[in-house]
Amino acid sequence: MAAPSHDRVKINFDGSVRSNSAAGDFIIRIETGKSLVAASFNSGTTTVPVAEALALLNSLVYAKEQGFSKIEVEGNSKLVIDAVNGVLTPPWKLLKLIHDIKFLSNSSEFVCFQHVFRETNFVANVLANLGHMLSNLHCWEECIPSETSSVLAFDIVNLGCIGGTSI
């Protein structure tokens, strides 16, 4: 993860589907890489793009509630990022979610949405997998779940991660 500018926060989000269980997550960090909040949730039975769009929407709702107005967003869902950026028309299942994401982002001073590869978004990927074990949204404020501490430390020191790397 590249650090956000000093006056911004960075949101990384992801979604996951296993069998009949969909989950999503987000992590919000400052320029040092320190986590302000990490959240995971189970979103029932849905598709990966819907789980990812829900994760992005939930992250923006949380950011707005906390008063963050300058936000950099990264996600490995090219479909969701391109739909939010207006590069493509979203599938009908995502229309309402994308509309809500755009509406929330318009109320912020600055928001940018960038697609990143899964290897760069691995902290969010680990968090998304935790959502399968939860019954509803769970937030960890100013800390992270123990299952993600080693991957966050790896990400903070900016060692990078190449395709196929396992942590």
LINKA-V52753 format. One record per residue. N is the residue number from 1. RES is the residue in one small letter. SS is DSSP state (A for helix, B for strand, O for the rest). OMEGA is omega in degrees with one decimal (999 if undefined). D_LAST is the distance of its C-alpha to the last C-alpha in whole Angstrom. Layout:
N:RES:SS:OMEGA:D_LAST, N:RES:SS:OMEGA:D_LAST
This chain:
1:m:O:170.8:15, 2:a:O:-177.6:19, 3:a:O:174.9:21, 4:p:O:173.9:24, 5:s:O:-173.8:27, 6:h:O:-178.4:28, 7:d:O:-178.1:31, 8:r:O:169.0:28, 9:v:B:176.9:25, 10:k:B:175.3:22, 11:i:B:167.6:21, 12:n:B:-178.8:18, 13:f:B:177.5:18, 14:d:B:175.9:17, 15:g:B:-176.5:19, 16:s:B:173.4:18, 17:v:B:174.6:20, 18:r:B:-178.4:20, 19:s:O:179.6:23, 20:n:O:-176.9:26, 21:s:B:175.0:23, 22:a:B:179.9:22, 23:a:B:177.7:20, 24:g:B:-178.8:20, 25:d:B:167.6:19, 26:f:B:173.0:19, 27:i:B:178.3:18, 28:i:B:-176.6:21, 29:r:B:175.2:20, 30:i:O:-172.5:23, 31:e:O:178.9:23, 32:t:O:-176.0:21, 33:g:O:179.8:18, 34:k:O:179.4:19, 35:s:B:172.0:19, 36:l:B:177.0:23, 37:v:B:170.2:22, 38:a:B:-178.7:19, 39:a:B:175.0:20, 40:s:B:178.9:19, 41:f:B:174.3:22, 42:n:B:-178.7:23, 43:s:O:174.6:26, 44:g:O:179.6:27, 45:t:O:178.1:28, 46:t:O:-179.2:27, 47:t:O:177.2:26, 48:v:A:179.8:22, 49:p:A:178.1:25, 50:v:A:178.0:26, 51:a:A:179.8:23, 52:e:A:178.1:22, 53:a:A:175.6:26, 54:l:A:178.4:26, 55:a:A:178.2:23, 56:l:A:179.2:24, 57:l:A:178.7:28, 58:n:A:-179.8:27, 59:s:A:179.5:25, 60:l:A:175.2:28, 61:v:A:179.6:30, 62:y:A:-179.4:28, 63:a:A:178.7:29, 64:k:A:178.8:32, 65:e:A:-179.2:33, 66:q:O:177.6:31, 67:g:O:176.8:34, 68:f:O:-176.8:31, 69:s:O:177.5:33, 70:k:B:-168.2:31, 71:i:B:169.7:28, 72:e:B:-177.4:25, 73:v:B:174.4:23, 74:e:B:175.2:20, 75:g:B:-179.4:19, 76:n:O:174.3:18, 77:s:O:-179.9:21, 78:k:A:179.1:23, 79:l:A:-178.1:26, 80:v:A:-179.7:26, 81:i:A:179.7:26, 82:d:A:178.5:29, 83:a:A:179.2:31, 84:v:A:179.8:30, 85:n:O:178.1:31, 86:g:O:179.6:34, 87:v:O:178.5:33, 88:l:O:175.5:34, 89:t:O:-177.4:35, 90:p:O:172.3:33, 91:p:O:-174.6:34, 92:w:A:179.7:36, 93:k:A:-178.4:33, 94:l:A:-172.8:32, 95:l:A:-177.7:35, 96:k:A:179.3:36, 97:l:A:179.8:32, 98:i:A:176.7:32, 99:h:A:-179.9:36, 100:d:A:177.7:34, 101:i:A:179.2:31, 102:k:A:179.5:34, 103:f:A:179.0:36, 104:l:A:-177.7:34, 105:s:A:178.3:33, 106:n:A:179.5:37, 107:s:O:178.2:37, 108:s:O:178.3:35, 109:e:O:-178.8:36, 110:f:B:172.3:33, 111:v:B:171.9:30, 112:c:B:-177.7:29, 113:f:B:-177.8:26, 114:q:B:173.9:24, 115:h:B:173.7:22, 116:v:O:178.4:18, 117:f:O:-177.3:16, 118:r:O:-179.3:13, 119:e:O:177.8:11, 120:t:O:-174.0:13, 121:n:O:-170.0:13, 122:f:A:176.9:9, 123:v:A:177.9:10, 124:a:A:179.1:13, 125:n:A:178.7:12, 126:v:A:178.7:10, 127:l:A:-179.7:13, 128:a:A:179.8:15, 129:n:A:176.6:14, 130:l:A:-177.6:15, 131:g:A:179.3:19, 132:h:A:-178.3:19, 133:m:A:-176.3:20, 134:l:O:176.9:22, 135:s:O:176.9:26, 136:n:O:-178.4:26, 137:l:O:175.2:25, 138:h:B:179.4:23, 139:c:B:172.6:23, 140:w:B:-177.8:21, 141:e:B:-179.5:24, 142:e:O:174.6:23, 143:c:O:177.7:20, 144:i:O:176.2:17, 145:p:O:-176.2:16, 146:s:A:-179.5:14, 147:e:A:-176.9:11, 148:t:A:-173.6:10, 149:s:A:-178.7:11, 150:s:A:179.3:8, 151:v:A:176.8:7, 152:l:A:177.9:11, 153:a:A:177.6:11, 154:f:A:-178.7:9, 155:d:A:-177.8:11, 156:i:A:-179.9:14, 157:v:O:170.7:14, 158:n:O:179.1:14, 159:l:O:-177.4:12, 160:g:O:-176.9:12, 161:c:O:179.7:9, 162:i:O:-178.3:11, 163:g:O:178.5:12, 164:g:O:178.8:10, 165:t:O:178.2:7, 166:s:O:-180.0:4, 167:i:O:999:0
